[in-house]
Amino acid sequence: MGSTELQLWGEDAGEAAVVEEATSLAVLEERARSYEAASKSANTWRAYRSDLRHFGTWCEARGVAALPAAPETVRHYLVDHVGKLAISTLRRRLSAISEAHMAAGEQNPTVSPVVRFAWEGMRRSHGSAPRAKEAAVTEVVAAMVKPLGRSLIDARDRAILLLGFAGAMRRSELSALNFADVTETGDGLRVAVERSKTDQEGEGAVVGIAYGSNPPTCPVRAWRAWVESAALVDGAAFRQLGSGRVIDKRIAGDGIARMVKRRATAAGLDPEMFRGHSLRSGFATTAARAGVAEHKIMRQGRWTTSQAMRGYIREGELFVDNPSAKLGL
């Protein structure tokens, strides 16, 4: 039986340091598994579980093993679904199959040339550029909030639209925001944004949102009006409504995305061109057009690379100083 003592020998060969077992291995294993679970978002794990169920059902119907799966099985699975499912969906399913095999200590079939070469061919044959969504620039956001009145739902939606735009916030960040995270100061709002998509270490960030020069589109005034209308003192910052009343349940990210589409429709805009991230991309596009330095745009939007930030700006600047307008056509 092995020793439970760990000896570190120094210059004095007669002196040893002993590390005492203070916590049971079962407890340590439980903690390790909780950290493993935290390595990816809950939404990612949920999607992976759904993907693996689909793959497992497909394998069972054909009498082949899902775990460990042969590279040929994975290749045939992809071939059976390419053209029916989006390439992005198949990419995620490959990731799920890969994670499951690595977690089980099995050989990963997705890295085999049998799978890799077929997958590259599928991407080239069936891949397509994602449909661009509209960036909610200042004019668009102003059009969305213009019809809003003093009702509870209007006050909430106005605050979400204007804070989301001025703070370059993701829909998940708006959903997770708590009342205590927003502090009003003489200069504007101090917003503590907790763990987000690019903040996997969970350090968070503080975002400043200044007063707007136009009262109807001022994010600080919109926040204050929502707080007063909803009588908020703690808990979730943005909540669901029921029978014209505020309920103690935060609005989900999907709910925010639907709200953006609904307000786009009311403003006479095409709702299919908008999504929850339109506020974030609108901020980046508007700030870039105004000549704001890239590092300041990145800091406000919590972008970790300029490449990621420019991806949000590129579509919004498609027709800004476009050379085709100089051809005299």
FIMISE-164160 format. One record per residue (C-alpha): chain; x, y negated, z negated; residue in one letter. Coordinates in nm, 4 decimals. Last residue first. Layout:
// FIMISE-164160
["A" [X Y Z] "a"]
...
//
This chain:
// FIMISE-164160
["A" [-2.3401 -5.6052 6.1553] "l"]
["A" [-2.0807 -5.8702 6.0765] "g"]
["A" [-1.8309 -5.6207 5.9386] "l"]
["A" [-1.7941 -5.7848 5.5970] "k"]
["A" [-2.0822 -5.5960 5.4317] "a"]
["A" [-1.9046 -5.2680 5.5133] "s"]
["A" [-1.6170 -5.3849 5.2906] "p"]
["A" [-1.8291 -5.3480 4.9721] "n"]
["A" [-1.7651 -5.6361 4.7316] "d"]
["A" [-1.9960 -5.4615 4.4818] "v"]
["A" [-2.2020 -5.2045 4.6724] "f"]
["A" [-2.0735 -4.8878 4.5042] "l"]
["A" [-2.0043 -5.0657 4.1752] "e"]
["A" [-2.2736 -4.8814 3.9790] "g"]
["A" [-2.1647 -4.5487 4.1218] "e"]
["A" [-1.8026 -4.5958 4.0100] "r"]
["A" [-1.8690 -4.7362 3.6623] "i"]
["A" [-1.9611 -4.4180 3.4761] "y"]
["A" [-1.6759 -4.2259 3.6388] "g"]
["A" [-1.4469 -4.5137 3.5464] "r"]
["A" [-1.5000 -4.4342 3.1764] "m"]
["A" [-1.3953 -4.0710 3.2188] "a"]
["A" [-1.0826 -4.1732 3.4091] "q"]
["A" [-0.9999 -4.4426 3.1535] "s"]
["A" [-0.9656 -4.1724 2.8904] "t"]
["A" [-1.0911 -4.1443 2.5307] "t"]
["A" [-1.4196 -4.3224 2.5888] "w"]
["A" [-1.5659 -4.4545 2.2635] "r"]
["A" [-1.8031 -4.6853 2.4559] "g"]
["A" [-1.6961 -5.0044 2.2775] "q"]
["A" [-1.3292 -4.9021 2.2808] "r"]
["A" [-1.3357 -4.7931 2.6448] "m"]
["A" [-1.4945 -5.1214 2.7567] "i"]
["A" [-1.2297 -5.3110 2.5603] "k"]
["A" [-0.9488 -5.1066 2.7142] "h"]
["A" [-1.0907 -5.1689 3.0607] "e"]
["A" [-1.0842 -5.5481 3.0275] "a"]
["A" [-1.4208 -5.7179 3.0778] "v"]
["A" [-1.4512 -5.8687 3.4264] "g"]
["A" [-1.8274 -5.9214 3.4239] "a"]
["A" [-1.8691 -5.6454 3.6836] "r"]
["A" [-1.6813 -5.4082 3.4522] "a"]
["A" [-1.9087 -5.4981 3.1599] "a"]
["A" [-2.2208 -5.4402 3.3695] "t"]
["A" [-2.1010 -5.1010 3.4973] "t"]
["A" [-1.9887 -4.9777 3.1549] "a"]
["A" [-2.3112 -5.0906 2.9868] "f"]
["A" [-2.5253 -4.9399 3.2606] "g"]
["A" [-2.3407 -4.6093 3.2287] "s"]
["A" [-2.4370 -4.5974 2.8614] "r"]
["A" [-2.7979 -4.7017 2.9195] "l"]
["A" [-2.8308 -4.4534 3.2071] "s"]
["A" [-2.7143 -4.1771 2.9712] "h"]
["A" [-3.0733 -4.0934 2.8702] "g"]
["A" [-3.1809 -4.0478 3.2318] "r"]
["A" [-3.2880 -4.2604 3.5243] "f"]
["A" [-3.3209 -4.2131 3.8998] "m"]
["A" [-3.6186 -3.9822 3.8635] "e"]
["A" [-3.8092 -4.2634 3.6944] "p"]
["A" [-3.8160 -4.4740 4.0152] "d"]
["A" [-3.8693 -4.8311 3.8975] "l"]
["A" [-4.1939 -5.0296 3.8670] "g"]
["A" [-4.1209 -5.1488 3.5120] "a"]
["A" [-4.3757 -4.9037 3.3692] "a"]
["A" [-4.1953 -4.6229 3.5519] "t"]
["A" [-3.8608 -4.7259 3.4020] "a"]
["A" [-4.0230 -4.7330 3.0571] "r"]
["A" [-4.1404 -4.3738 3.1010] "r"]
["A" [-3.8026 -4.2608 3.2334] "k"]
["A" [-3.6219 -4.4168 2.9364] "v"]
["A" [-3.8791 -4.2611 2.7006] "m"]
["A" [-3.8217 -3.9167 2.8497] "r"]
["A" [-3.4470 -3.9497 2.7880] "a"]
["A" [-3.5143 -4.0647 2.4305] "i"]
["A" [-3.7381 -3.7635 2.3709] "g"]
["A" [-3.4665 -3.5357 2.5027] "d"]
["A" [-3.2262 -3.6872 2.2492] "g"]
["A" [-3.4686 -3.6148 1.9680] "a"]
["A" [-3.6708 -3.8745 1.7781] "i"]
["A" [-3.6133 -3.8437 1.4056] "r"]
["A" [-3.8838 -3.6981 1.1844] "k"]
["A" [-4.0370 -3.8721 0.8845] "d"]
["A" [-4.3415 -3.9996 1.0676] "i"]
["A" [-4.4079 -4.3580 1.1753] "v"]
["A" [-4.7745 -4.4266 1.2425] "r"]
["A" [-4.9821 -4.4864 1.5554] "g"]
["A" [-5.1412 -4.1435 1.5361] "s"]
["A" [-4.7948 -3.9881 1.5250] "g"]
["A" [-4.4655 -4.1626 1.5938] "l"]
["A" [-4.1208 -4.0098 1.6125] "q"]
["A" [-3.8294 -4.1768 1.4462] "r"]
["A" [-3.5319 -4.3985 1.5239] "f"]
["A" [-3.3059 -4.4948 1.2331] "a"]
["A" [-3.3390 -4.1649 1.0495] "a"]
["A" [-3.3371 -4.1842 0.6707] "g"]
["A" [-3.3489 -4.5021 0.4618] "d"]
["A" [-3.5364 -4.8281 0.4061] "v"]
["A" [-3.7491 -4.8539 0.7202] "l"]
["A" [-4.0759 -5.0478 0.7026] "a"]
["A" [-4.1603 -4.9385 1.0601] "a"]
["A" [-4.2524 -5.2889 1.1751] "s"]
["A" [-3.9749 -5.4539 0.9723] "e"]
["A" [-3.7058 -5.2137 1.0896] "v"]
["A" [-3.8291 -5.2384 1.4492] "w"]
["A" [-3.8254 -5.6203 1.4442] "a"]
["A" [-3.4729 -5.6281 1.2950] "r"]
["A" [-3.3440 -5.3894 1.5601] "w"]
["A" [-3.4959 -5.5988 1.8406] "a"]
["A" [-3.3514 -5.9188 1.6894] "r"]
["A" [-3.0053 -5.7618 1.6874] "v"]
["A" [-3.0451 -5.6165 2.0378] "p"]
["A" [-3.1345 -5.9566 2.1899] "c"]
["A" [-3.3354 -5.8996 2.5086] "t"]
["A" [-3.6411 -6.1146 2.4264] "p"]
["A" [-3.4190 -6.3625 2.2324] "p"]
["A" [-3.1830 -6.4445 2.5250] "n"]
["A" [-2.8307 -6.5309 2.4052] "s"]
["A" [-2.7946 -6.1824 2.2573] "g"]
["A" [-2.6473 -6.1362 1.9106] "y"]
["A" [-2.3416 -5.9131 1.9054] "a"]
["A" [-2.3238 -5.5361 1.8711] "i"]
["A" [-2.0076 -5.4095 1.6988] "g"]
["A" [-1.9306 -5.0387 1.7080] "v"]
["A" [-1.7670 -4.8378 1.4288] "v"]
["A" [-1.6351 -4.4931 1.5131] "a"]
["A" [-1.6639 -4.1317 1.3975] "g"]
["A" [-1.3860 -3.9064 1.2711] "e"]
["A" [-1.5676 -3.5818 1.3552] "g"]
["A" [-1.2672 -3.4050 1.5063] "e"]
["A" [-1.4707 -3.3320 1.8206] "q"]
["A" [-1.5111 -3.7028 1.8918] "d"]
["A" [-1.5703 -3.6778 2.2671] "t"]
["A" [-1.9302 -3.5540 2.2329] "k"]
["A" [-2.0079 -3.7523 1.9196] "s"]
["A" [-1.9414 -3.7417 1.5449] "r"]
["A" [-2.0804 -4.0492 1.3679] "e"]
["A" [-2.1444 -4.3924 1.5107] "v"]
["A" [-2.1297 -4.6572 1.2395] "a"]
["A" [-2.3060 -4.9645 1.3784] "v"]
["A" [-2.2159 -5.3153 1.2629] "r"]
["A" [-2.4858 -5.5427 1.3974] "l"]
["A" [-2.4439 -5.9134 1.4758] "g"]
["A" [-2.2083 -6.1952 1.3849] "d"]
["A" [-2.3589 -6.2907 1.0493] "g"]
["A" [-2.3891 -5.9251 0.9585] "t"]
["A" [-2.6624 -5.6618 0.9939] "e"]
["A" [-2.5607 -5.3103 0.8942] "t"]
["A" [-2.6627 -5.0006 1.0893] "v"]
["A" [-2.5426 -4.6585 0.9699] "d"]
["A" [-2.7697 -4.6704 0.6645] "a"]
["A" [-3.0760 -4.6502 0.8898] "f"]
["A" [-2.9422 -4.3303 1.0406] "n"]
["A" [-2.8280 -4.2648 1.3973] "l"]
["A" [-2.8442 -3.9029 1.5123] "a"]
["A" [-3.0970 -3.9721 1.7898] "s"]
["A" [-2.9065 -4.2753 1.9140] "l"]
["A" [-2.5856 -4.0730 1.9178] "e"]
["A" [-2.7509 -3.7865 2.1062] "s"]
["A" [-2.8898 -4.0354 2.3620] "r"]
["A" [-2.5363 -4.1575 2.4220] "r"]
["A" [-2.4567 -4.5108 2.3168] "m"]
["A" [-2.2907 -4.7874 2.5143] "a"]
["A" [-2.3587 -5.0142 2.2132] "g"]
["A" [-2.5239 -5.2933 2.4119] "a"]
["A" [-2.7298 -5.0471 2.6194] "f"]
["A" [-2.8316 -4.8054 2.3446] "g"]
["A" [-2.9009 -5.0929 2.1101] "l"]
["A" [-3.1207 -5.2610 2.3728] "l"]
["A" [-3.3107 -4.9531 2.4863] "l"]
["A" [-3.3539 -4.8046 2.1377] "i"]
["A" [-3.4694 -5.1364 1.9894] "a"]
["A" [-3.7201 -5.1944 2.2699] "r"]
["A" [-3.8492 -4.8379 2.2335] "d"]
["A" [-3.9106 -4.8800 1.8613] "r"]
["A" [-4.0818 -5.2178 1.8900] "a"]
["A" [-4.2982 -5.0932 2.1773] "d"]
["A" [-4.3980 -4.7844 1.9798] "i"]
["A" [-4.4976 -4.9941 1.6797] "l"]
["A" [-4.6943 -5.2461 1.8833] "s"]
["A" [-4.5590 -5.5984 1.9286] "r"]
["A" [-4.5355 -5.6120 2.3073] "g"]
["A" [-4.3194 -5.4497 2.5711] "l"]
["A" [-4.3674 -5.5612 2.9322] "p"]
["A" [-4.0212 -5.7291 2.9491] "k"]
["A" [-3.8301 -5.4395 2.7876] "v"]
["A" [-3.7829 -5.2343 3.1056] "m"]
["A" [-3.7176 -5.5343 3.3310] "a"]
["A" [-3.4482 -5.6603 3.0921] "a"]
["A" [-3.2882 -5.3157 3.0965] "v"]
["A" [-3.2823 -5.3239 3.4781] "v"]
["A" [-3.1356 -5.6734 3.4981] "e"]
["A" [-2.8706 -5.5891 3.2376] "t"]
["A" [-2.7559 -5.2724 3.4147] "v"]
["A" [-2.9346 -4.9390 3.3638] "a"]
["A" [-2.7069 -4.7297 3.5849] "a"]
["A" [-2.9231 -4.5263 3.8198] "e"]
["A" [-2.8502 -4.1570 3.8456] "k"]
["A" [-2.6319 -4.0051 4.1157] "a"]
["A" [-2.7300 -3.6608 4.2370] "r"]
["A" [-2.4455 -3.4243 4.1710] "p"]
["A" [-2.2243 -3.3482 4.4715] "a"]
["A" [-2.2826 -3.0016 4.6043] "s"]
["A" [-2.1353 -2.6584 4.5468] "g"]
["A" [-2.2758 -2.3700 4.7470] "h"]
["A" [-2.0005 -2.2689 4.9877] "s"]
["A" [-1.6943 -2.4117 4.8150] "r"]
["A" [-1.8132 -2.3108 4.4682] "r"]
["A" [-1.9106 -1.9661 4.5914] "m"]
["A" [-1.5697 -1.9148 4.7506] "g"]
["A" [-1.3952 -2.0139 4.4273] "e"]
["A" [-1.6133 -1.7658 4.2387] "w"]
["A" [-1.5238 -1.4812 4.4738] "a"]
["A" [-1.1525 -1.5557 4.4244] "f"]
["A" [-1.1843 -1.5728 4.0443] "r"]
["A" [-1.3986 -1.2656 3.9922] "v"]
["A" [-1.1776 -0.9999 4.1532] "v"]
["A" [-0.8748 -1.2148 4.0670] "p"]
["A" [-0.9539 -1.1333 3.7006] "s"]
["A" [-0.9951 -1.4293 3.4686] "v"]
["A" [-1.3698 -1.3664 3.4220] "t"]
["A" [-1.3156 -1.0076 3.3077] "p"]
["A" [-1.1688 -1.1065 2.9686] "n"]
["A" [-1.0174 -0.7987 2.8030] "q"]
["A" [-1.1969 -0.7311 2.4772] "e"]
["A" [-1.1231 -0.8778 2.1338] "g"]
["A" [-1.4939 -0.9252 2.0642] "a"]
["A" [-1.4587 -1.3044 2.0436] "a"]
["A" [-1.2581 -1.3030 2.3679] "m"]
["A" [-1.5274 -1.1023 2.5434] "h"]
["A" [-1.8121 -1.3238 2.4232] "a"]
["A" [-1.6235 -1.6442 2.5110] "e"]
["A" [-1.5619 -1.5258 2.8698] "s"]
["A" [-1.9227 -1.4209 2.9220] "i"]
["A" [-2.0396 -1.7614 2.7914] "a"]
["A" [-1.7908 -1.9464 3.0124] "s"]
["A" [-1.9081 -1.7524 3.3172] "l"]
["A" [-2.2636 -1.8427 3.2234] "r"]
["A" [-2.1643 -2.2095 3.2053] "r"]
["A" [-2.0167 -2.1954 3.5536] "r"]
["A" [-2.3299 -2.0218 3.6791] "l"]
["A" [-2.5410 -2.3092 3.5481] "t"]
["A" [-2.3110 -2.5716 3.7056] "s"]
["A" [-2.3264 -2.3844 4.0367] "i"]
["A" [-2.7035 -2.4219 4.0279] "a"]
["A" [-2.9102 -2.1048 4.0280] "l"]
["A" [-3.0749 -1.9268 4.3202] "k"]
["A" [-2.7952 -1.9969 4.5699] "g"]
["A" [-2.5590 -1.7869 4.3623] "v"]
["A" [-2.7589 -1.5442 4.1497] "h"]
["A" [-2.6861 -1.1986 4.2904] "d"]
["A" [-2.3324 -1.2960 4.3904] "v"]
["A" [-2.2606 -1.4079 4.0340] "l"]
["A" [-2.3851 -1.0808 3.8869] "y"]
["A" [-2.1869 -0.8838 4.1472] "h"]
["A" [-1.8666 -1.0657 4.0446] "r"]
["A" [-1.9361 -1.0078 3.6752] "v"]
["A" [-1.9908 -0.6376 3.7334] "t"]
["A" [-1.6789 -0.6105 3.9513] "e"]
["A" [-1.4726 -0.7658 3.6702] "p"]
["A" [-1.5900 -0.4818 3.4429] "a"]
["A" [-1.7935 -0.5849 3.1424] "a"]
["A" [-1.6905 -0.4948 2.7906] "p"]
["A" [-1.9512 -0.5736 2.6906] "l"]
["A" [-2.2221 -0.5929 2.9593] "a"]
["A" [-2.1936 -0.2285 3.0559] "a"]
["A" [-2.3643 -0.1076 3.3728] "v"]
["A" [-2.6967 0.0717 3.4177] "g"]
["A" [-2.8398 -0.1705 3.6696] "r"]
["A" [-3.1336 -0.2959 3.4620] "a"]
["A" [-2.9066 -0.3048 3.1555] "e"]
["A" [-2.6577 -0.5305 3.3344] "c"]
["A" [-2.9249 -0.7861 3.4299] "w"]
["A" [-3.0671 -0.7834 3.0765] "t"]
["A" [-2.7189 -0.8387 2.9318] "g"]
["A" [-2.6471 -1.1277 3.1695] "f"]
["A" [-2.9744 -1.2993 3.0774] "h"]
["A" [-2.9178 -1.2414 2.7068] "r"]
["A" [-2.5637 -1.3757 2.7474] "l"]
["A" [-2.6887 -1.6946 2.9111] "d"]
["A" [-2.9456 -1.7563 2.6369] "s"]
["A" [-2.6807 -1.7099 2.3692] "r"]
["A" [-2.4446 -1.9425 2.5567] "y"]
["A" [-2.7121 -2.2134 2.5829] "a"]
["A" [-2.7741 -2.2019 2.2081] "r"]
["A" [-2.3990 -2.2086 2.1413] "w"]
["A" [-2.3646 -2.5193 2.3604] "t"]
["A" [-2.6619 -2.6918 2.1968] "n"]
["A" [-2.5210 -2.6244 1.8506] "a"]
["A" [-2.1999 -2.7994 1.9513] "s"]
["A" [-1.8751 -2.6078 1.9795] "k"]
["A" [-1.5897 -2.5333 1.7387] "s"]
["A" [-1.8331 -2.5656 1.4474] "a"]
["A" [-1.9336 -2.1993 1.4757] "a"]
["A" [-1.5684 -2.0983 1.4476] "e"]
["A" [-1.5398 -2.3158 1.1383] "y"]
["A" [-1.8367 -2.1350 0.9838] "s"]
["A" [-1.6754 -1.8028 1.0769] "r"]
["A" [-1.3557 -1.9015 0.8944] "a"]
["A" [-1.5545 -1.9923 0.5840] "r"]
["A" [-1.7219 -1.6510 0.5803] "e"]
["A" [-1.3856 -1.4836 0.6303] "e"]
["A" [-1.2388 -1.6790 0.3382] "l"]
["A" [-1.5279 -1.5704 0.1169] "v"]
["A" [-1.4797 -1.2070 0.2138] "a"]
["A" [-1.1032 -1.2383 0.1615] "l"]
["A" [-1.1621 -1.3332 -0.1999] "s"]
["A" [-1.0266 -1.6629 -0.3240] "t"]
["A" [-0.7520 -1.7172 -0.5803] "a"]
["A" [-0.4906 -1.4721 -0.4540] "e"]
["A" [-0.1697 -1.5952 -0.6125] "e"]
["A" [0.1232 -1.7083 -0.4024] "v"]
["A" [0.4459 -1.6024 -0.5757] "v"]
["A" [0.7671 -1.7988 -0.5311] "a"]
["A" [1.0840 -1.5946 -0.5771] "a"]
["A" [1.4119 -1.6680 -0.7572] "e"]
["A" [1.6899 -1.4140 -0.7668] "g"]
["A" [1.8239 -1.4951 -0.4246] "a"]
["A" [1.8995 -1.8489 -0.5328] "d"]
["A" [1.9688 -2.0095 -0.1975] "e"]
["A" [1.6051 -1.9631 -0.1092] "g"]
["A" [1.3799 -1.6598 -0.0799] "w"]
["A" [1.0100 -1.7116 -0.0259] "l"]
["A" [0.8178 -1.4154 -0.1630] "q"]
["A" [0.4567 -1.3525 -0.0707] "l"]
["A" [0.2882 -1.1205 -0.3200] "e"]
["A" [-0.0051 -0.8964 -0.2323] "t"]
["A" [0.2285 -0.6065 -0.1606] "s"]
["A" [0.1376 -0.3441 0.0935] "g"]
["A" [0.0000 0.0000 0.0000] "m"]
//
